[in-house]
Amino acid sequence: MALRTIREEGDSILLKKSRPVTDFNKRLHTLLDDMRETLLQADGVGLAAPQVGVLRRVVIVMDTNREELTPEEQIIELINPEIVSADGEQTGQEGCLSVPGVYGIVTRPEHVVVRAQDRFGNSFEVEGTGLTARCFCHETDHLDGHLFTEKAERILTPEELDELNSQE
């Protein structure tokens, strides 16, 4: 495994649409393992392949609803993910490893069901609520070349961010 460089806003790869994965091979497994290590090192909750310079429909997301698990165990690998249902609504603070230090207020579904494939090509569905649902949406947006800043109702000032963080 290796740490990969997280691409930041301004890098054109973040604005491009990712291609589906068709080969479930060692290269894919290496990408997933590297993304896992990179996400854990960056202390994030989700990472999409374009964020590490790979235009493939691959994301990993932390299942934050399963607090009893270690961070490593919380990671869900999603190949060719597709949101098949979403309901409810949550509005809250959102940030991105590719837009460091910037946070905005974004409205996302409260509950999301995703259909995807695992690293071996087997199809499955997974659901998430709260932060996990937010991450599913945020990371799949990356696969279509979109950053959260496009969906943000507004970007928080440093003072607003300090105030929100002090309330937690």
N, C-alpha and C positions, 0 to 999 in steps of 0.2 A: 504494500500500500504506500501511497505517496500523497503528500499535500499538494493540492492544485491551487493555482492563483485564482482568486475570485475577481472576475471582471467587474468593473465599476461603470456607473452611468457615464455616458460619453463614448463607450466602446460600442461600435455599430453592431456587434454580434447580439447584443441584448435587445435589439429592435427587429431581429429576423425571426421568421417562423421556423420551428424545428421540424425535422423529418421523422416519420415513424421508425421505430426499431423493427428490423426484419430478421436480423441475425442475433440469436441469443447465445453468444459465444464468449470466449475468454476475454476478448476486448471489452465487451459489455460488463462482465463481472469485475474486471479491473477498474473500469469507470465507476461502477457502483461502490466498490471498496474505497477508491480514492475520494469519492464524494462523501462517503460516510466519515472518513477520517478528517476531511476538510470541514465538514459541518460541525463535528464535535470540537475541533480545534477552534473554530470561529465562535463557538457557543451560540449557534443559531438554532432555529426550529424548523427550517426547511431550506432546500437547495435544489435548483434546477440545473440540468446539464449546460444550458447556454451560459449560466453564471460561471462555469469553469471552462468556457470556450468550445463546447461541443454542441452542435445543432442537432440533437436527437431528443425525442420525446421521453425523457427520463427525469424523474424527480424523486427526492427522498424527503419525508416529512416525519417529524417527531409526533407520536401519539401522546399528546400532553394530558389526555384523559386517563392515562394509565400510570399514575404517579408511583405505583408500587414497583414499577420496573426501573432498571438503570437507564440512563440516557441511551446507551448502546442498544438496549433491548426495545426502546420506544420507537426506533427508526423503522418506518414502513417504506419499502422500495416500490415505486410505481412506474412501470414501463408502459408507454402508450396510454396514459391515463385519460379518462373521459368522465366528466361529471354527468351522472345519469339522473340525479334528482337533487334538489335543493329546496329548503323551506325555512321559514322564520327569517329573522333579521337581527343582526347585531351591528352596532356602530361603535368603533373604538380606535385606539391608537395602533398604527401599523408602521413597521419599518422594513428595511431590506439590507442584506449583506452587500448588495451591489450599489446601495445608495447610503453609504455610512454617515451616521450622525443626523440623518433626516428622518423625521417621523410625521405622519399625517393622520387625519381622521378619515377612516374608510368604512363604508357600510358593506357588509358581506352577509351571506346566509348564515343562520345559526346552526343548521344541520345540513350535511352534504353526504351523498353517496357517490363513490367513485368506482368505476369499472376499470381494471387495469390488468396487466400481466406481471408475473414475477420474473426473476432473472433467468428462469428456464423456459419462459413462454407460456406458462399456465395462467389461464384467466381466473380472476377472482373479483369480488366486490368488497369494499371496506367503507365504513361510515365514520364520520366524526362530527363532533359538536364543538361549539365554542372556538377556542384557539386552533384546534386541529382542523375544523371546518374552514376557518380563515386561511390556514396554511395550504390546504388543498386548493383553494381558489387562487391564492397568491402565486403558488408555484406553477399551476397549470397556465396562468396568465403569462408567465415567463416563456412558456413553450410557444406562445403565439406572438412573442415580441413585445409584450406590454409590461410596464413597470407600475407599481402601486401608485406612484405619483400622478399617473393619468386618472386614476379613480378616486384620488383623495378629494374630499370635500374642501379641505384646506390643509396646508402644511403648518405644523406647530412651530411657534417661535421657541427659542431656547428657554425663555422664561416660562412659557406654558408647559413645556416639557418638564422643567424642574418642578413646577407645581404639581403636575400629574404624578410624577415619580415620588414626590414626597407624601402623596396621599395613599400610596400602596403599602 
